[in-house]
Amino acid sequence: MYNDLNIFIDENRINYIITKTENELKITCNNINGSKIKIYYDDNVYHIILNNNMKKNKPNAIEINLPKDGHKEFTFPVELKDTYLVKTVYKYVNELIDKDTLLKEINLFKNYNHKKEYKEDLNKLIRKINNGEEEIEELIINHQSGYRSEYTKIVNILTNNNIYHKIAGKMTNHELMLLITWYIWMKYPPHIDEELFHELVEDAILSEDNLENVWRLAMNYNNHDFNYDEIDKFFINSKDVYYISEYISGVSQVNQEKITNMLIGQGDKDLINEFLNKYIGVSGMQEKYVNILKEYIGRKNS
């Protein structure tokens, strides 16, 4: 799995295995030697069932104080949400996982899921991925060969699958926003229109980690011809110079003249001083706008 779930013991990452019992999935960590486990996971696709020793610090982070009885194994139950399948497809489309990992994750989802219609459809999906389909082959450009040909074929199989469409169609804006913002940038973010983009921005603004989530939305849809006025306003009003700098440096469609005028419009000399002194070197702001900010500070100081 591509960083969907990481486990650390006293800051050292450890391996784990996922096993299925009759009624649930379990994650097991072996050869434990430490006092505290930290689990970082995507709570958009996993639900970890807490017990008395487990404390949730953030939506996607759990701490566990280990017993002092010399246990070398720790096990806890986990549930897969339906969005697990959508994320698996998303990872493959963006070439974060290979065909073997794709099949492992689809099989895990199939074996965990108790819905008969899902199992039947997912079995067909697995056979198609393994064997190919003539109607899918016709979609492949003739000169493609090797890896690209197989990749194109599998992407078409995945994105035309009924269960995938059914689950994706039921996702809320919040779930979609979390899927996109799990990654800083993807070559192929979900295809959305401008209205939905602004709904996702609004959802991100209201989310717990709003600065990071809004920045990642901006990164993923950079140069997709969406209006970023709301995002400009959000970052300037946040007065967080680190994220203002990251926004300017990472998102090429940012209008630096507009951002400069908005910074000045705040009338906050300390904010601009902090931006110039700490982050201007990494912000990528053009020299002429840096000079305008410096000139403004000079006027405020005189």
N, C-alpha and C positions, 0 to 999 in steps of 0.2 A: 504494500500500500504506500502511496506517495505522500508521506508525511501527514496522513490523516490521523494517525495515533502514534504518539511517541511516549516512551516510558523511561524515566530517569530514577536512579537510586543515588542519593547524595550527589546530584549533579552529573552522574555518569550514565549515559544512555545504555539501556540494556535491551536484549532481544526478548521477544515474547511469541507465544503460539496461540492461535485461535482454534478451539475445538468445539464441536457441537454435540450436546447431549440430546436426549429425546425432545426436550422442551425449550432449550435455550442455548445460546452461545456463551462460551467462557474464554476469558483471556488468562493465560497462565504465564507467570514469570518464574524462571528457575535460577538456581545458584545465587540466591539473594545474599548480599553481604552489606548491610547498611542499616540506617535507622529510619529513613523516610523515603517514600516513593512519591514521585510527582508524575502525573499523567496529563499530557497535553493532547487534546483530541478535537476533532471537528464535530461539535454537537449538533450540526445540521444533518449529519448522517448517522451518528451514534447516540444511543442513550445508555449511559452507564448507571447501573443501579447501585445506589449508595448504601453502605452499611454504617454502623456506629463509628468505625475507625476512619471513615472517609469524609473529608471536608472539601466542599466546592468553593474555590477562591474566586473564580471567574466563570463565565458561561462555558469556557472550554478548558478549564484547568482544575485538577483535583489533587489534593495532598492526602497521603495516608501515612500515619505513624505506625511503623512496624512493631509487632510484639517482640519482647525481649527474651523469647524462649528458644532462640536459635533456629527458627523456621528458615528453610532454604527454598521454599516455594510459596508463592502468593497467587491466589486465583480470585477473579471477580467476574460477575455476569455482565453481559453487554447486549443491547438490542440494536438491530439494524433498522433504520428508518427507510421508507421507500425511496427517499432521495439518494440513498446509497447507490442505486442503479444509475440514476441520472449523473451523479458525479463520476462514476466509473466510465460511462460513455464520454463525458466531458474530458476526462484525463486522456483517454485514448485518442480522441479527435485532436487534442493538442499535443499528442506524442510524448506524454509524460510517462506512459506505461506501454509495454510491448504486448504482443498478442497473447503470450503465455500468461502474463499477469492479468490481462483483460479476462481471459477464460477462468482463471482462478477466482477473480472477484465476482463474476457472474454466477459461477457455481456456488460460491459461498452464499450469495444472496438467494439463489434458488433453493438451496438446502435449508436455509433458515426460514424462508417464507412458507407460511401454511396455506396460502391461497392457491387452490387447485388451478385456476386459470393462469396464474403466474407461472406455476411449475411447468405446465404444458407449453406455454408460449416460450418460456426461457429454454426449455429443452430443444425446441425448434430453432431458436436463436443460436444456441451453441452448435447445433449441427450445421447451420448455414455458415457460421464463422469457420468451422473446420473444413467443410466440404465445398463451399462456394455455391452460387446459384446462377443459372444461365441468364436469368433476367437481370441480375445485378452485373454480370460480366459485360452486358451490352452497354452499361453506363460508363465503362472505362474507356478512356481515350486510347486509340489503337497503339500509339507509340509508347505507351507506358509499359514498363516491365519491372520484374523483381519486386523490391520492397514497396515502391510507390504504387504499383498495381494492386498488391495485396492490401495495402493501407486504404486506398480509395475504395476497394470492394468492401472492406469491413466497415468503413465509415458509413457507406450507403446502407449496408445491412442494419447497422445499429440505429441509424437515424430514421429508418423506415419501420422500426419495430413497434408493434401495437402497444406492448406494455410500457416501453419507454415513453411513447407519446401520451399514454394514459396518465402515468405518474407525473411527467413534466407538465402536463396540462393542469394538474391539480396543485402545483406548487404555488405558494403565496408569494407576494412581492418580497417579503422578508426572507423567505427561503432562497429565492433567486438571488437576492442581494448578497446573502451569505455565501452562496456558491461562487459567485463572481469574485467577491472580496477575499476569499480564502487565498487567492493568488494575487501577487502584485500586478502581474501583467500576463495576458494570454494572447497568443496569435489569433485564436478564433474564439472570442467571447460570444455569448449567446446573441443571436440576431434579434434585436429589439428595435422598436420605433422610438421616436423622440419623446412621445407622451409617457411610455413606460420607463424610459431612462430617467425622466424627471420624477416619476413616482418612486423609483429606486433610490434616487438621491435624497428625496424627502425621508424615506425609510432609514437610510444610512445616517442622516442628520439626527434622527431620534434614537439611534442605536447606542449601545453602551460605549463602544469604541469608535465614536463617530468620526473623529479626525482621521484615523487610519482607514476606516471604511469609505469615507467620501473620497479620500486621496486615491484609494485603489480603484474605485469606480472611474475617477478621472483618468487614471493611467490606462485602464482597460479600453476605454472608449475615446482615447486621444485620437484626433483627426478622423473621427467618424461623422463630422459635420453636425454634432449636437451643440446646442447652446449651453455655455458654461457660466452664464451670468450668476446663477444661483450658487454655484460652487465658488466663484470668485468672492462673492459677498460672504459666504460662510467662512472661508479661510481668513479673510481680512478681519471680520468681526470676531473671530476666535482669538486674535492677537497672539497666536502661537507662532513665534518666529521660526521655529524648526519646521513646522508643517507648511508655512508660507514659503519657505526656502525650498522644501521638497516639491511643492506644487509647481513653483516656477521652473525648477531644474528638470523635473521629470515629465512635464506635460508641455509638449512643444507648441500646442495651439493657444497657450496662455498669451494674452495680449499684455506685454510688459509695460507699455505706456499706461494702459488702463489700471494695472495693478499699482504702478507708481503713484498715480493720481489718487487711487483709493487709500493707499497708505498715508499719503499727505492729508487726505480728507479726514482721517482719524484724529488729526491734531495731537498725536501722542509722540512727543519727542523721544521718550524713553523706549518706546516700541521700535522706532526707526533706528535709534542708536544701537539697540541690541541686535537688530537685523544686520546693520552695517558692520558692527564689531565682531559678531560671532559667526554669521552665516553667509555673508556676501560672497566669500570665496568659493562656496559650493553651490550657490543659488543659480549660477549661470546667467544672472541679470546683466544685460548689456551695459557697457561703461557709461553711455550717455544718461541712462536712467539712474545709475549709481550716483553720478555727478549731480543730478537733479535732487536726489534725496540728501546728499551732502550739503548742497546749497540751501535747501530748506532748513536743515538742522542749524546751519550757520546763521540764518536769519532769525531762527527761534532763540539762539544763544546771544544774539546782539541786542 
